[in-house]
Amino acid sequence: MIYKYCFYYIITSIRKSSPIYLIRAHESRRKYVWRYLWITFFLGPWGIPKGIVYTLECLRNQLEGGTDLTEEIMNYLS
């Protein structure tokens, strides 16, 4: 899983992705997403020109559980 997050740097908005997390079937995703949720919520909306737009996109991604990269990684490994 990866989580998208955004923050402002000086005056511009920056979007990034978290490192890839291996989340086992019995594990909760919550412990991984909280850090990126707080960064996005508090530092995301202040950037110019698209801080609000990036913040909403990233928060939606986080609240939906992140982006699952299992298929892409398995295809790459095989």
ChimeraX commands (.cxc) that place a marker at each C-alpha (Angstrom):
marker #1 position 0.00,0.00,0.00 radius 0.5
marker #1 position 1.03,3.56,-0.60 radius 0.5
marker #1 position -0.63,6.71,0.64 radius 0.5
marker #1 position -0.65,10.02,-1.19 radius 0.5
marker #1 position -0.03,13.15,0.84 radius 0.5
marker #1 position 0.56,16.82,0.16 radius 0.5
marker #1 position 2.11,19.78,1.90 radius 0.5
marker #1 position 3.24,23.26,1.06 radius 0.5
marker #1 position 6.83,24.31,0.63 radius 0.5
marker #1 position 7.44,28.04,0.79 radius 0.5
marker #1 position 4.30,28.94,-1.20 radius 0.5
marker #1 position 3.76,26.05,-3.61 radius 0.5
marker #1 position 1.90,22.76,-3.15 radius 0.5
marker #1 position 3.75,19.46,-3.38 radius 0.5
marker #1 position 2.18,16.01,-3.74 radius 0.5
marker #1 position 4.12,12.90,-2.77 radius 0.5
marker #1 position 3.56,9.21,-2.13 radius 0.5
marker #1 position 4.56,7.35,1.00 radius 0.5
marker #1 position 6.99,4.46,0.91 radius 0.5
marker #1 position 5.43,1.10,0.04 radius 0.5
marker #1 position 4.04,-0.66,3.11 radius 0.5
marker #1 position 3.51,-4.41,3.29 radius 0.5
marker #1 position 0.28,-4.83,5.19 radius 0.5
marker #1 position -0.60,-8.36,6.17 radius 0.5
marker #1 position -4.17,-9.64,6.10 radius 0.5
marker #1 position -4.64,-9.42,9.88 radius 0.5
marker #1 position -3.06,-5.96,10.21 radius 0.5
marker #1 position -4.91,-2.66,10.33 radius 0.5
marker #1 position -4.05,0.04,7.80 radius 0.5
marker #1 position -4.80,2.75,10.36 radius 0.5
marker #1 position -1.36,2.72,11.94 radius 0.5
marker #1 position 0.21,3.59,8.58 radius 0.5
marker #1 position -2.23,6.21,7.34 radius 0.5
marker #1 position -2.39,8.50,10.41 radius 0.5
marker #1 position 0.95,10.20,9.78 radius 0.5
marker #1 position 0.04,11.11,6.20 radius 0.5
marker #1 position -3.48,12.11,7.18 radius 0.5
marker #1 position -2.16,14.67,9.68 radius 0.5
marker #1 position 0.48,16.04,7.31 radius 0.5
marker #1 position -2.09,16.51,4.57 radius 0.5
marker #1 position -4.80,17.92,6.81 radius 0.5
marker #1 position -2.62,20.54,8.51 radius 0.5
marker #1 position 0.00,21.37,5.86 radius 0.5
marker #1 position -1.81,20.64,2.59 radius 0.5
marker #1 position -4.38,23.39,2.08 radius 0.5
marker #1 position -2.01,26.34,2.38 radius 0.5
marker #1 position -0.10,25.91,-0.88 radius 0.5
marker #1 position -0.69,28.00,-3.97 radius 0.5
marker #1 position -2.30,27.47,-6.47 radius 0.5
marker #1 position -3.83,24.02,-5.89 radius 0.5
marker #1 position -3.45,23.38,-2.18 radius 0.5
marker #1 position -7.14,22.75,-1.52 radius 0.5
marker #1 position -7.53,20.51,-4.59 radius 0.5
marker #1 position -4.45,18.41,-3.74 radius 0.5
marker #1 position -5.53,18.19,-0.11 radius 0.5
marker #1 position -8.97,16.85,-1.01 radius 0.5
marker #1 position -7.50,14.33,-3.48 radius 0.5
marker #1 position -4.97,13.06,-0.94 radius 0.5
marker #1 position -7.48,12.88,1.91 radius 0.5
marker #1 position -9.85,10.88,-0.30 radius 0.5
marker #1 position -7.05,8.47,-1.18 radius 0.5
marker #1 position -6.13,8.03,2.48 radius 0.5
marker #1 position -9.69,7.56,3.70 radius 0.5
marker #1 position -10.34,4.99,0.95 radius 0.5
marker #1 position -7.43,2.95,2.30 radius 0.5
marker #1 position -4.58,4.02,0.04 radius 0.5
marker #1 position -3.44,2.61,-3.28 radius 0.5
marker #1 position -2.92,-1.15,-3.49 radius 0.5
marker #1 position 0.18,-2.00,-5.52 radius 0.5
marker #1 position 0.13,-5.77,-4.99 radius 0.5
marker #1 position -0.50,-6.68,-8.66 radius 0.5
marker #1 position 2.14,-4.31,-9.99 radius 0.5
marker #1 position 4.76,-5.58,-7.56 radius 0.5
marker #1 position 3.94,-9.24,-8.24 radius 0.5
marker #1 position 4.15,-8.62,-12.02 radius 0.5
marker #1 position 7.49,-6.89,-11.55 radius 0.5
marker #1 position 8.86,-9.76,-9.46 radius 0.5
marker #1 position 7.78,-12.50,-11.88 radius 0.5
marker link #1:1,2 radius 0.2
marker link #1:2,3 radius 0.2
marker link #1:3,4 radius 0.2
marker link #1:4,5 radius 0.2
marker link #1:5,6 radius 0.2
marker link #1:6,7 radius 0.2
marker link #1:7,8 radius 0.2
marker link #1:8,9 radius 0.2
marker link #1:9,10 radius 0.2
marker link #1:10,11 radius 0.2
marker link #1:11,12 radius 0.2
marker link #1:12,13 radius 0.2
marker link #1:13,14 radius 0.2
marker link #1:14,15 radius 0.2
marker link #1:15,16 radius 0.2
marker link #1:16,17 radius 0.2
marker link #1:17,18 radius 0.2
marker link #1:18,19 radius 0.2
marker link #1:19,20 radius 0.2
marker link #1:20,21 radius 0.2
marker link #1:21,22 radius 0.2
marker link #1:22,23 radius 0.2
marker link #1:23,24 radius 0.2
marker link #1:24,25 radius 0.2
marker link #1:25,26 radius 0.2
marker link #1:26,27 radius 0.2
marker link #1:27,28 radius 0.2
marker link #1:28,29 radius 0.2
marker link #1:29,30 radius 0.2
marker link #1:30,31 radius 0.2
marker link #1:31,32 radius 0.2
marker link #1:32,33 radius 0.2
marker link #1:33,34 radius 0.2
marker link #1:34,35 radius 0.2
marker link #1:35,36 radius 0.2
marker link #1:36,37 radius 0.2
marker link #1:37,38 radius 0.2
marker link #1:38,39 radius 0.2
marker link #1:39,40 radius 0.2
marker link #1:40,41 radius 0.2
marker link #1:41,42 radius 0.2
marker link #1:42,43 radius 0.2
marker link #1:43,44 radius 0.2
marker link #1:44,45 radius 0.2
marker link #1:45,46 radius 0.2
marker link #1:46,47 radius 0.2
marker link #1:47,48 radius 0.2
marker link #1:48,49 radius 0.2
marker link #1:49,50 radius 0.2
marker link #1:50,51 radius 0.2
marker link #1:51,52 radius 0.2
marker link #1:52,53 radius 0.2
marker link #1:53,54 radius 0.2
marker link #1:54,55 radius 0.2
marker link #1:55,56 radius 0.2
marker link #1:56,57 radius 0.2
marker link #1:57,58 radius 0.2
marker link #1:58,59 radius 0.2
marker link #1:59,60 radius 0.2
marker link #1:60,61 radius 0.2
marker link #1:61,62 radius 0.2
marker link #1:62,63 radius 0.2
marker link #1:63,64 radius 0.2
marker link #1:64,65 radius 0.2
marker link #1:65,66 radius 0.2
marker link #1:66,67 radius 0.2
marker link #1:67,68 radius 0.2
marker link #1:68,69 radius 0.2
marker link #1:69,70 radius 0.2
marker link #1:70,71 radius 0.2
marker link #1:71,72 radius 0.2
marker link #1:72,73 radius 0.2
marker link #1:73,74 radius 0.2
marker link #1:74,75 radius 0.2
marker link #1:75,76 radius 0.2
marker link #1:76,77 radius 0.2
marker link #1:77,78 radius 0.2
view
